[in-house]
């Protein structure tokens, strides 16, 4: 849960841009260079799920 919260905070700081999950994974790995590929992929999928299925995406832009 804590990582998900940090991922959402990180995403919110990216600004109002439409990103693909591939782009987000690359950006996250740039932000946290020691992050394993699989961990980055899991974090982005964890982020994308609620953004696709809940009203929170409209609040974030």
Residue frames relative to the residue before (quaternion, step in Angstrom):
aa qw qx qy qz dx dy dz
X 1.0000 0.0000 0.0000 0.0000 0.00 0.00 0.00
X 0.6440 0.5235 -0.3364 0.4450 3.56 0.92 -0.84
X 0.6573 0.5031 -0.3267 0.4563 3.59 0.89 -0.87
X 0.6244 0.5376 -0.3431 0.4510 3.58 0.98 -0.79
X 0.6446 0.5147 -0.3213 0.4651 3.58 0.94 -0.86
X 0.6663 0.4882 -0.3051 0.4740 3.58 0.91 -0.86
X 0.6305 0.5299 -0.3326 0.4593 3.56 1.05 -0.71
X 0.6417 0.5060 -0.3207 0.4788 3.59 1.00 -0.78
X 0.6379 0.5138 -0.3259 0.4722 3.59 0.96 -0.82
X 0.6407 0.5172 -0.3150 0.4720 3.59 0.95 -0.89
X 0.6584 0.5151 -0.3035 0.4572 3.59 0.92 -0.94
X 0.6530 0.5264 -0.3152 0.4440 3.58 0.91 -0.89
X 0.6721 0.4978 -0.2980 0.4600 3.59 1.07 -0.67
X 0.5383 0.6297 -0.4073 0.3844 3.60 1.22 -0.21
X 0.4820 -0.6788 0.4299 0.3494 3.56 1.19 -0.44
X 0.6562 -0.5545 0.3639 0.3599 3.55 -1.33 0.23
X 0.3304 0.7122 -0.5380 0.3070 3.55 0.42 1.27
X 0.3938 -0.6831 0.5522 0.2709 3.58 -1.08 0.65
X 0.0637 -0.8081 0.5852 -0.0193 3.56 -0.66 1.18
X 0.3873 -0.6520 0.5827 0.2923 3.55 -1.20 0.49
X 0.6218 -0.5340 0.3951 0.4149 3.58 -1.19 0.32
X 0.6032 0.5529 -0.3548 0.4523 3.59 1.09 -0.62
X 0.6607 0.4927 -0.3010 0.4797 3.58 0.95 -0.86
X 0.6508 0.5190 -0.3178 0.4541 3.58 0.95 -0.85
X 0.6382 0.5211 -0.3289 0.4615 3.58 0.97 -0.81
X 0.6562 0.5002 -0.3096 0.4726 3.60 0.95 -0.84
X 0.6547 0.5062 -0.3091 0.4686 3.59 0.97 -0.83
X 0.6491 0.5096 -0.3193 0.4660 3.58 0.99 -0.80
X 0.6670 0.4874 -0.3069 0.4726 3.59 0.97 -0.78
X 0.6035 0.5185 -0.3598 0.4873 3.60 1.16 -0.44
X 0.6738 0.4996 -0.2881 0.4619 3.56 0.99 -0.86
X 0.7755 0.1450 -0.0623 0.6112 3.58 1.10 -0.74
X 0.2058 -0.8549 0.4620 0.1157 3.60 0.34 1.25
X 0.7036 0.4638 -0.2813 0.4591 3.63 1.03 -0.63
X 0.4488 0.6953 -0.4458 0.3411 3.58 1.29 0.04
X 0.4498 -0.6885 0.5007 0.2699 3.57 -0.84 0.97
X 0.6419 -0.5448 0.3892 0.3737 3.55 -1.16 0.67
X 0.6902 0.4834 -0.2800 0.4599 3.58 0.85 -0.98
X 0.6370 0.5234 -0.3267 0.4621 3.59 1.01 -0.77
X 0.6422 0.5113 -0.3181 0.4744 3.58 0.99 -0.82
X 0.6526 0.5114 -0.3141 0.4626 3.58 0.94 -0.88
X 0.6581 0.5039 -0.3094 0.4661 3.59 0.94 -0.88
X 0.6486 0.5262 -0.3192 0.4478 3.58 0.95 -0.86
X 0.6795 0.4788 -0.2947 0.4714 3.59 0.93 -0.85
X 0.6411 0.5008 -0.3315 0.4777 3.61 1.00 -0.72
X 0.6278 0.5247 -0.3234 0.4754 3.57 1.08 -0.72
X 0.6540 0.4948 -0.2939 0.4909 3.57 1.11 -0.70
X 0.6913 0.5127 -0.2852 0.4217 3.58 0.86 -0.98
X 0.5915 0.6130 -0.3678 0.3729 3.59 0.98 -0.79
X 0.7334 0.4013 -0.2539 0.4864 3.62 0.58 -1.04
X 0.6248 0.5423 -0.3509 0.4386 3.60 1.04 -0.65
X 0.6905 0.4663 -0.2765 0.4788 3.58 1.09 -0.67
X 0.7995 0.3675 -0.1457 0.4522 3.58 1.01 -0.80
X 0.7499 0.3513 -0.2107 0.5194 3.62 1.19 -0.08
X 0.6330 -0.5543 0.3846 0.3795 3.61 -1.23 0.32
X 0.4689 0.6994 -0.4467 0.3024 3.62 1.19 -0.24
X 0.5882 0.5939 -0.3796 0.3965 3.61 1.06 -0.61
X 0.6556 0.4975 -0.3239 0.4667 3.60 1.00 -0.69
X 0.6313 0.5281 -0.3329 0.4601 3.59 1.13 -0.57
X 0.6934 0.4503 -0.2721 0.4923 3.59 1.10 -0.68
X 0.5673 -0.5833 0.3948 0.4268 3.58 1.20 -0.31
